[in-house]
Amino acid sequence: MSEFWLISAPGDKVNLQALERMNTVTSKANLSSNNKFLIPDLKVGTLDALVGLSDELGKLDSFAESVIKKIAQYIGEVMEDSKDKVQENLLANGVDLISYLTRFEWDMAKYPIKQPLKNISEALAKQITQIETDLKSRTAAYNNIKGNLQSLERKTVGNLLTRTLADIVHKEDFVLNSEYLITLLVVVPKSNYAQWQKTYESLSDMVVPRSTKMIAEDAEGGLFTVTLFRKVMDDFKAKARENRFMVREFYFDEKELKCEKEEIMKLASDKKQQYVTHNHKWIFSSQQPCRGPLLRWLKVNFSEAFVAWIHVKALRVFVESVLRYGLPVNFQAMLLQPSKKSVKRLRDVLNAVFKHLDEVAAASIMDMSMDIPGLQLSNQEYYPYVYFKIDLSLLDYS
């Protein structure tokens, strides 16, 4: 990905020659690759309306950029296991972003050029706002699923003192439905296995002899069962703690364990249904293909938002060119992709070629300390020619 400069100059003979000179210089010195940026003949309206629209388009430009950045970031989050595949999913009208930019064509069907500029701007704003609204609701639902699943998954990766036992214990490990007996689970450090076997029967009265069995083990210790009379349970727990044997507060409930297992499986399935696997095959759950609805929505609406954003840029170039160069409408727009190491030199070439468009601004660019009334270079970039930046590095996941 890279940065692009969208510029325009008046379309008269002098400036067309200046553009040609710029093309020659930049191509020979390998300063940038340049393409014409075709903007159709739009309805101008009044100059007062254009001034107001210029400000609105500036805000819409920033808003659209923030929305496509959010969508791109979320595609990266959803494709958490396939980060290297994110970039190829950031497309505009089915092609990569650079191809779309360098071959830009105004979408006459979506944004008819016979309607007023204000209407086109409002249509773009409405579209981008709707995408952002939908993004918020869809990502909130996905984050809820993901958060709940992570919470449950955390229970499965802790040690034997904290992790869920739903996938470890079985019905046959316990004495159930007894009025007098109860089976406890005890976590014993590995270094204390021998001590446990020697002492567990004597930690309290009424412990069932030879009732212990290790049913799980991790790096730190083992999970043992022991059966005893209910009335000595508190005494047994206290004596076990004194000997560094930790009794888990767990009582076997088949229905509860089944519900917990099913909840984990359901959340995992819900999450997987939101995106496609690493190798781009569909994920199958419960023998039904899951077609990644969230990822598909993100890809479609990234394209829609990006296309809308570039139309906003085109509108800004048109409006600013009319305000800057006057009527009748006659300007030529160009898209420049600067070479990474030649940005400053390219800027110098452009300022030199087009300095005749605004001698005062050109001079101030050469001397930033000069105080030019009405020209606030500190607040925004200003050049003798119309200039807008399109920074695709914001979307770079390579």
Stockholm file with secondary structure:
# STOCKHOLM 1.0

chainA/1-398         MSEFWLISAPGDKVNLQALERMNTVTSKANLSSNNKFLIPDLKVGTLDALVGLSDELGKLDSFAESVIKKIAQYIGEVMEDSKDKVQENLLANGVDLISYLTRFEWDMAKYPIKQPLKNISEALAKQITQIETDLKSRTAAYNNIKGNLQSLERKTVGNLLTRTLADIVHKEDFVLNSEYLITLLVVVPKSNYAQWQKTYESLSDMVVPRSTKMIAEDAEGGLFTVTLFRKVMDDFKAKARENRFMVREFYFDEKELKCEKEEIMKLASDKKQQYVTHNHKWIFSSQQPCRGPLLRWLKVNFSEAFVAWIHVKALRVFVESVLRYGLPVNFQAMLLQPSKKSVKRLRDVLNAVFKHLDEVAAASIMDMSMDIPGLQLSNQEYYPYVYFKIDLSLLDYS
#=GR chainA/1-398 SS CCEEEEEEEECSHHHHHHHHHHHHHHHHTTCEEEEECCCCCCBCCCHHHHHHHHHHHHHHHHHHHHHHHHHHHHHHHHTTTCGGGSGGGCEETTEEHHHHHHTCCCCTTTSCTTSBHHHHHHHHHHHHHHHHHHHHHHHHHHHHHHHHHHHHHHHHHSCTTTSCCTTTCCGGGSCCSCSSEEEEEEEEEGGGHHHHHHHGGGSSTTBCTTCCEEEEECSSEEEEEEEEEGGGHHHHHHHHHHTTCEEECCCCCHHHHHHHHHHHHHHHHHHHTTSCCTTSCCEEETTEEECCHHHHHHHHHHHHHHHHHHHHHHHHHHHHHHHHHCSSCCEEEEEEEECGGGHHHHHHHHHHHTGGGCHHHHHHHHCTTSCCTTCCTTTSCCCSSEEEEEEGGGGCCC
#=GC SS_cons         CCEEEEEEEECSHHHHHHHHHHHHHHHHTTCEEEEECCCCCCBCCCHHHHHHHHHHHHHHHHHHHHHHHHHHHHHHHHTTTCGGGSGGGCEETTEEHHHHHHTCCCCTTTSCTTSBHHHHHHHHHHHHHHHHHHHHHHHHHHHHHHHHHHHHHHHHHSCTTTSCCTTTCCGGGSCCSCSSEEEEEEEEEGGGHHHHHHHGGGSSTTBCTTCCEEEEECSSEEEEEEEEEGGGHHHHHHHHHHTTCEEECCCCCHHHHHHHHHHHHHHHHHHHTTSCCTTSCCEEETTEEECCHHHHHHHHHHHHHHHHHHHHHHHHHHHHHHHHHCSSCCEEEEEEEECGGGHHHHHHHHHHHTGGGCHHHHHHHHCTTSCCTTCCTTTSCCCSSEEEEEEGGGGCCC
//
